[in-house]
């Protein structure tokens, strides 16, 4: 208690006990913050004046506010109208009279992160059905070859190497492939009405069909279930607990080979329409091959514009979309479509355009899921300031950030009227990490950029979030 009291006195004596620093001091002297680290940076966007600063150059684990670096770089370098394209074509020879294709149907991936996503149903509709229809209109009645997914647009390392094993089998840890589909997520349907062992009643969609050992238990009301399923794997297991008393509970997991799943889906849909397919569906990775001739294109499916993808990415904090953007930047501006190449491109943007020097931030991925990521609040605030002052696409960047009480990850946060339409922010959370960064219009009308990152607190995360809200509330009122 004496140490925390001394800290409060030091803050006051150093002139930091303005209204917002009284809120900071209350956070710092809280008993659950004894072993915690805090980094705070609040800057006036109009004058560049430092409003609040505490350990702003201390690098901490940022969680999902790392997505601000990725989305800012992607918007500025690719542009808001950038789209991803998936093409359907065939190789070999098509006999127009008999309708026999002596060759293969090729699904050529273009790195689309959102193909078939529930977030964009209006854009894609029944995309597989439209591909089947295109095959029929092209005169194809029988395919002597196979359905092959060309997944070579990106590299074959789906997940960043520093992701945790407990994450990569779950929906939020889905990997990135040259062809992704359905957010690379499938649902495991469970009946938890009786007994302590939930019963698997189905998988949606059913094409992934991995062999999953069931080690789950039914208990309580919270979801603490995990799926352990490696990329390209066909065997895994489920462990932990899922809520009891549910007739149709869905545990979400990551599809281990999305290109192969999509090839299987298209093969099944073609057969159901009356177009026979002789060979089994496969991928170029599995065949360890490349295309020897350009396919004859029969259908094209384009993604929504990048601005819409980034809006969903930041509002719902979709890790998959962020990692896709990293690889896309690597493919477009670097040597290849890999995570490492994309990170080098983002780092160059941050240094050359924003003026950030390596050291304050360490990128292991683009989403913030890796605990090896590091970021300090000063660099994050400077990025936000750059986007406000010099960013070509600030409007799209700003509008992608959640608005409190209305949408995305801030739907149930910052409900005080002082925030209202005056706050746009990205949140980040993982075990013992809470972070927020964005834009705040103060009561005076001055627009502020802010970044607050807290690591390694003990106790209830809600107390930390409430303390962060207090800091921003008092900052808004006093400035």
Protein Blocks (a to p, Z undefined) as FASTA:
>chain_A
ZZmmmmmmmmmmnopacfklmmmmmmmmpmklmmpccddddddfklopafbdchklbccd
ekjmlmmmmmmmmmmmnopkbccddddddedjddfknopacbddddddehiakgoiaklm
mmnmpmklmmmmmmmmnopabdfbbcdddfklpccbfbafkbcfklmmpmklcccdfbdg
ehipacddddfkgojbdcdfbdcdfklopacddfbdcehjbdcbdcdddehiabdcdedj
ddehiabdcdddddfblmlmmmmmmmmmmmmnopacfbacddfklnopadfbdcddfbdc
ddddfklmmmmmmmnopaklmmmmmmmmmmmmmmbdcfklmmmmmmmmmmmmnopaehja
ccfbfnopamkbccdfklmmmmmmmmmmmomklmmmmmmpccehkbcjllmgokbfklmm
mbccdddddehiacdddddddfkopacddddddehiacjfklmmmmmmmmmmmmmmmZZ
